[in-house]
Amino acid sequence: MSLKSLDTGKIVIIVVFLLFYLRLFMLRGRKIKQERAAAAQKLRAGAKGKQAKADAAAAISRPRYSVTSWWIIVPGIVLMCVGLAVNTTTYFPAFIKPYDWVFIALGGVLFIFGIK
């Protein structure tokens, strides 16, 4: 793919997914900062022995990302699949095919709001 083959749809999809990954990086940074603050607070409080080890193990096993609402994520998945189907199949009317990127971009935006 060369830069000359980029059209509006591809540029919009690239921007939406860059924003999605930027959101993930922001969430990861915030979570790491919270974990460090909690660990520092426990050290200042004097947590020792088995309790400190159990708390450290619990902090490691927690997921960094979670779903805000499945009511947002599922339509995002469906929209992206519809966009892929519009692009690759002939089941949809021909006038929709140039706008397959709209479905993919909307699904990506829903993913941005569906992860915390």
C-alpha positions as a Python dict, from the first residue, in 0.01 Angstrom:
ca = {
    (1, 'M'): (0, 0, 0),
    (2, 'S'): (150, 330, -103),
    (3, 'L'): (56, 674, 16),
    (4, 'K'): (-110, 743, -317),
    (5, 'S'): (-366, 468, -255),
    (6, 'L'): (-490, 628, 68),
    (7, 'D'): (-840, 763, 34),
    (8, 'T'): (-1066, 933, 286),
    (9, 'G'): (-1199, 606, 425),
    (10, 'K'): (-859, 456, 495),
    (11, 'I'): (-736, 776, 657),
    (12, 'V'): (-1043, 791, 884),
    (13, 'I'): (-999, 427, 987),
    (14, 'I'): (-630, 483, 1061),
    (15, 'V'): (-709, 789, 1273),
    (16, 'V'): (-986, 611, 1466),
    (17, 'F'): (-764, 315, 1549),
    (18, 'L'): (-473, 541, 1643),
    (19, 'L'): (-712, 714, 1884),
    (20, 'F'): (-818, 374, 2018),
    (21, 'Y'): (-459, 274, 2090),
    (22, 'L'): (-386, 616, 2238),
    (23, 'R'): (-679, 558, 2474),
    (24, 'L'): (-536, 219, 2572),
    (25, 'F'): (-196, 375, 2642),
    (26, 'M'): (-359, 643, 2855),
    (27, 'L'): (-555, 385, 3053),
    (28, 'R'): (-243, 173, 3101),
    (29, 'G'): (-45, 472, 3228),
    (30, 'R'): (-322, 573, 3469),
    (31, 'K'): (-351, 217, 3602),
    (32, 'I'): (26, 186, 3653),
    (33, 'K'): (31, 518, 3836),
    (34, 'Q'): (-254, 406, 4064),
    (35, 'E'): (-81, 75, 4137),
    (36, 'R'): (244, 251, 4226),
    (37, 'A'): (61, 494, 4454),
    (38, 'A'): (-119, 207, 4628),
    (39, 'A'): (207, 15, 4673),
    (40, 'A'): (381, 323, 4813),
    (41, 'Q'): (93, 384, 5052),
    (42, 'K'): (112, 25, 5178),
    (43, 'L'): (486, 60, 5231),
    (44, 'R'): (430, 380, 5428),
    (45, 'A'): (158, 213, 5633),
    (46, 'G'): (400, -60, 5731),
    (47, 'A'): (232, -357, 5568),
    (48, 'K'): (463, -652, 5628),
    (49, 'G'): (473, -1026, 5593),
    (50, 'K'): (203, -1235, 5434),
    (51, 'Q'): (-43, -947, 5394),
    (52, 'A'): (198, -746, 5178),
    (53, 'K'): (276, -1050, 4961),
    (54, 'A'): (-94, -1130, 4919),
    (55, 'D'): (-168, -769, 4821),
    (56, 'A'): (117, -770, 4569),
    (57, 'A'): (-9, -1095, 4416),
    (58, 'A'): (-363, -954, 4394),
    (59, 'A'): (-235, -640, 4222),
    (60, 'I'): (-52, -845, 3961),
    (61, 'S'): (-353, -1062, 3875),
    (62, 'R'): (-593, -772, 3812),
    (63, 'P'): (-660, -695, 3446),
    (64, 'R'): (-548, -356, 3321),
    (65, 'Y'): (-849, -299, 3099),
    (66, 'S'): (-1213, -371, 3148),
    (67, 'V'): (-1531, -330, 2948),
    (68, 'T'): (-1737, -25, 3037),
    (69, 'S'): (-2053, -160, 2878),
    (70, 'W'): (-2120, -466, 2668),
    (71, 'W'): (-2409, -266, 2520),
    (72, 'I'): (-2141, -52, 2355),
    (73, 'I'): (-1884, -321, 2266),
    (74, 'V'): (-2121, -566, 2094),
    (75, 'P'): (-2262, -310, 1846),
    (76, 'G'): (-1903, -201, 1777),
    (77, 'I'): (-1811, -558, 1686),
    (78, 'V'): (-2124, -592, 1473),
    (79, 'L'): (-2055, -264, 1290),
    (80, 'M'): (-1697, -365, 1212),
    (81, 'C'): (-1813, -705, 1084),
    (82, 'V'): (-2078, -535, 869),
    (83, 'G'): (-1812, -301, 727),
    (84, 'L'): (-1594, -599, 643),
    (85, 'A'): (-1889, -780, 485),
    (86, 'V'): (-1982, -474, 278),
    (87, 'N'): (-1626, -458, 151),
    (88, 'T'): (-1584, -826, 68),
    (89, 'T'): (-1927, -964, -30),
    (90, 'T'): (-2198, -885, -282),
    (91, 'Y'): (-2491, -922, -38),
    (92, 'F'): (-2522, -545, 4),
    (93, 'P'): (-2633, -286, -254),
    (94, 'A'): (-2356, -145, -472),
    (95, 'F'): (-2413, 215, -358),
    (96, 'I'): (-2307, 119, 0),
    (97, 'K'): (-1974, -39, -101),
    (98, 'P'): (-1778, 290, -122),
    (99, 'Y'): (-1889, 370, 233),
    (100, 'D'): (-1776, 49, 402),
    (101, 'W'): (-1526, 252, 604),
    (102, 'V'): (-1810, 431, 785),
    (103, 'F'): (-1920, 109, 955),
    (104, 'I'): (-1565, 20, 1054),
    (105, 'A'): (-1494, 369, 1188),
    (106, 'L'): (-1817, 379, 1390),
    (107, 'G'): (-1733, 38, 1540),
    (108, 'G'): (-1389, 169, 1632),
    (109, 'V'): (-1536, 476, 1800),
    (110, 'L'): (-1768, 254, 2001),
    (111, 'F'): (-1465, 52, 2109),
    (112, 'I'): (-1296, 373, 2229),
    (113, 'F'): (-1590, 442, 2459),
    (114, 'G'): (-1642, 78, 2556),
    (115, 'I'): (-1306, 16, 2727),
    (116, 'K'): (-1197, 157, 3061),
}
